[in-house]
Amino acid sequence: MAECAEDGCDAEAVVELHVPWADNRVVCAGHARVIARQDGVVADPLDGHEDAWP
């Protein structure tokens, strides 16, 4: 189980974010929902976690 890459968050990572202006990172569903709203960010569910990300 991977941990969310956001500081202070110990939730399970379920999404990989592809961020054009920064390194890709794996994050929890909550952080992914917020960050993925930015233009250019692509969110891909991690294998086995497709149900956690619509």
CNS distance restraints for C-alpha pairs under 8 A (distance, minus, plus):
assign (resid   1 and name CA) (resid  12 and name CA) 6.57 0.50 0.50
assign (resid   1 and name CA) (resid  13 and name CA) 7.49 0.50 0.50
assign (resid   2 and name CA) (resid  12 and name CA) 5.89 0.50 0.50
assign (resid   2 and name CA) (resid  13 and name CA) 5.40 0.50 0.50
assign (resid   2 and name CA) (resid  26 and name CA) 7.89 0.50 0.50
assign (resid   3 and name CA) (resid   9 and name CA) 7.86 0.50 0.50
assign (resid   3 and name CA) (resid  10 and name CA) 5.83 0.50 0.50
assign (resid   3 and name CA) (resid  11 and name CA) 5.90 0.50 0.50
assign (resid   3 and name CA) (resid  12 and name CA) 4.73 0.50 0.50
assign (resid   3 and name CA) (resid  13 and name CA) 5.06 0.50 0.50
assign (resid   3 and name CA) (resid  26 and name CA) 7.83 0.50 0.50
assign (resid   3 and name CA) (resid  27 and name CA) 7.24 0.50 0.50
assign (resid   3 and name CA) (resid  28 and name CA) 7.71 0.50 0.50
assign (resid   4 and name CA) (resid   9 and name CA) 6.05 0.50 0.50
assign (resid   4 and name CA) (resid  10 and name CA) 6.02 0.50 0.50
assign (resid   4 and name CA) (resid  11 and name CA) 5.66 0.50 0.50
assign (resid   4 and name CA) (resid  12 and name CA) 5.65 0.50 0.50
assign (resid   4 and name CA) (resid  13 and name CA) 4.53 0.50 0.50
assign (resid   4 and name CA) (resid  26 and name CA) 6.02 0.50 0.50
assign (resid   4 and name CA) (resid  27 and name CA) 4.16 0.50 0.50
assign (resid   4 and name CA) (resid  28 and name CA) 5.24 0.50 0.50
assign (resid   5 and name CA) (resid   9 and name CA) 7.39 0.50 0.50
assign (resid   5 and name CA) (resid  13 and name CA) 7.59 0.50 0.50
assign (resid   5 and name CA) (resid  25 and name CA) 6.42 0.50 0.50
assign (resid   5 and name CA) (resid  26 and name CA) 5.85 0.50 0.50
assign (resid   5 and name CA) (resid  27 and name CA) 5.43 0.50 0.50
assign (resid   6 and name CA) (resid  27 and name CA) 6.68 0.50 0.50
assign (resid   6 and name CA) (resid  31 and name CA) 7.68 0.50 0.50
assign (resid  11 and name CA) (resid  28 and name CA) 5.99 0.50 0.50
assign (resid  12 and name CA) (resid  27 and name CA) 7.42 0.50 0.50
assign (resid  12 and name CA) (resid  28 and name CA) 5.59 0.50 0.50
assign (resid  13 and name CA) (resid  26 and name CA) 5.64 0.50 0.50
assign (resid  13 and name CA) (resid  27 and name CA) 4.43 0.50 0.50
assign (resid  13 and name CA) (resid  28 and name CA) 4.17 0.50 0.50
assign (resid  13 and name CA) (resid  29 and name CA) 7.19 0.50 0.50
assign (resid  14 and name CA) (resid  26 and name CA) 6.97 0.50 0.50
assign (resid  14 and name CA) (resid  27 and name CA) 6.18 0.50 0.50
assign (resid  14 and name CA) (resid  28 and name CA) 5.27 0.50 0.50
assign (resid  14 and name CA) (resid  29 and name CA) 6.14 0.50 0.50
assign (resid  14 and name CA) (resid  45 and name CA) 5.92 0.50 0.50
assign (resid  14 and name CA) (resid  46 and name CA) 5.41 0.50 0.50
assign (resid  14 and name CA) (resid  49 and name CA) 5.62 0.50 0.50
assign (resid  14 and name CA) (resid  52 and name CA) 6.79 0.50 0.50
assign (resid  14 and name CA) (resid  53 and name CA) 7.52 0.50 0.50
assign (resid  15 and name CA) (resid  26 and name CA) 5.52 0.50 0.50
assign (resid  15 and name CA) (resid  27 and name CA) 5.51 0.50 0.50
assign (resid  15 and name CA) (resid  28 and name CA) 6.31 0.50 0.50
assign (resid  15 and name CA) (resid  29 and name CA) 6.55 0.50 0.50
assign (resid  15 and name CA) (resid  32 and name CA) 6.65 0.50 0.50
assign (resid  15 and name CA) (resid  43 and name CA) 6.29 0.50 0.50
assign (resid  15 and name CA) (resid  44 and name CA) 5.52 0.50 0.50
assign (resid  15 and name CA) (resid  45 and name CA) 4.28 0.50 0.50
assign (resid  15 and name CA) (resid  46 and name CA) 5.24 0.50 0.50
assign (resid  15 and name CA) (resid  49 and name CA) 7.74 0.50 0.50
assign (resid  15 and name CA) (resid  53 and name CA) 7.27 0.50 0.50
assign (resid  16 and name CA) (resid  24 and name CA) 6.92 0.50 0.50
assign (resid  16 and name CA) (resid  25 and name CA) 5.61 0.50 0.50
assign (resid  16 and name CA) (resid  26 and name CA) 4.24 0.50 0.50
assign (resid  16 and name CA) (resid  27 and name CA) 6.37 0.50 0.50
assign (resid  16 and name CA) (resid  43 and name CA) 5.78 0.50 0.50
assign (resid  16 and name CA) (resid  44 and name CA) 5.24 0.50 0.50
assign (resid  16 and name CA) (resid  45 and name CA) 6.16 0.50 0.50
assign (resid  16 and name CA) (resid  46 and name CA) 6.35 0.50 0.50
assign (resid  17 and name CA) (resid  24 and name CA) 5.53 0.50 0.50
assign (resid  17 and name CA) (resid  25 and name CA) 5.43 0.50 0.50
assign (resid  17 and name CA) (resid  26 and name CA) 6.10 0.50 0.50
assign (resid  17 and name CA) (resid  27 and name CA) 7.35 0.50 0.50
assign (resid  17 and name CA) (resid  32 and name CA) 7.17 0.50 0.50
assign (resid  17 and name CA) (resid  36 and name CA) 7.37 0.50 0.50
assign (resid  17 and name CA) (resid  41 and name CA) 6.69 0.50 0.50
assign (resid  17 and name CA) (resid  42 and name CA) 5.77 0.50 0.50
assign (resid  17 and name CA) (resid  43 and name CA) 4.60 0.50 0.50
assign (resid  17 and name CA) (resid  44 and name CA) 6.44 0.50 0.50
assign (resid  18 and name CA) (resid  23 and name CA) 7.41 0.50 0.50
assign (resid  18 and name CA) (resid  24 and name CA) 4.76 0.50 0.50
assign (resid  18 and name CA) (resid  25 and name CA) 7.06 0.50 0.50
assign (resid  18 and name CA) (resid  41 and name CA) 5.66 0.50 0.50
assign (resid  18 and name CA) (resid  42 and name CA) 5.07 0.50 0.50
assign (resid  18 and name CA) (resid  43 and name CA) 6.30 0.50 0.50
assign (resid  18 and name CA) (resid  44 and name CA) 7.95 0.50 0.50
assign (resid  19 and name CA) (resid  23 and name CA) 6.34 0.50 0.50
assign (resid  19 and name CA) (resid  24 and name CA) 5.65 0.50 0.50
assign (resid  19 and name CA) (resid  40 and name CA) 6.92 0.50 0.50
assign (resid  19 and name CA) (resid  41 and name CA) 4.91 0.50 0.50
assign (resid  19 and name CA) (resid  42 and name CA) 6.81 0.50 0.50
assign (resid  20 and name CA) (resid  40 and name CA) 6.52 0.50 0.50
assign (resid  20 and name CA) (resid  41 and name CA) 6.71 0.50 0.50
assign (resid  27 and name CA) (resid  31 and name CA) 6.19 0.50 0.50
assign (resid  27 and name CA) (resid  32 and name CA) 6.07 0.50 0.50
assign (resid  28 and name CA) (resid  32 and name CA) 6.12 0.50 0.50
assign (resid  29 and name CA) (resid  33 and name CA) 6.14 0.50 0.50
assign (resid  29 and name CA) (resid  52 and name CA) 6.81 0.50 0.50
assign (resid  29 and name CA) (resid  53 and name CA) 6.61 0.50 0.50
assign (resid  30 and name CA) (resid  34 and name CA) 6.79 0.50 0.50
assign (resid  31 and name CA) (resid  35 and name CA) 6.11 0.50 0.50
assign (resid  32 and name CA) (resid  36 and name CA) 5.57 0.50 0.50
assign (resid  32 and name CA) (resid  43 and name CA) 7.13 0.50 0.50
assign (resid  33 and name CA) (resid  37 and name CA) 6.77 0.50 0.50
assign (resid  34 and name CA) (resid  38 and name CA) 7.97 0.50 0.50
assign (resid  35 and name CA) (resid  41 and name CA) 7.48 0.50 0.50
assign (resid  36 and name CA) (resid  41 and name CA) 5.38 0.50 0.50
assign (resid  36 and name CA) (resid  42 and name CA) 6.41 0.50 0.50
assign (resid  36 and name CA) (resid  43 and name CA) 6.24 0.50 0.50
assign (resid  37 and name CA) (resid  41 and name CA) 7.30 0.50 0.50
assign (resid  45 and name CA) (resid  49 and name CA) 5.98 0.50 0.50
assign (resid  45 and name CA) (resid  50 and name CA) 5.36 0.50 0.50
assign (resid  45 and name CA) (resid  52 and name CA) 7.69 0.50 0.50
assign (resid  45 and name CA) (resid  53 and name CA) 6.07 0.50 0.50
assign (resid  46 and name CA) (resid  50 and name CA) 6.73 0.50 0.50
assign (resid  49 and name CA) (resid  53 and name CA) 7.11 0.50 0.50
assign (resid  50 and name CA) (resid  54 and name CA) 7.45 0.50 0.50
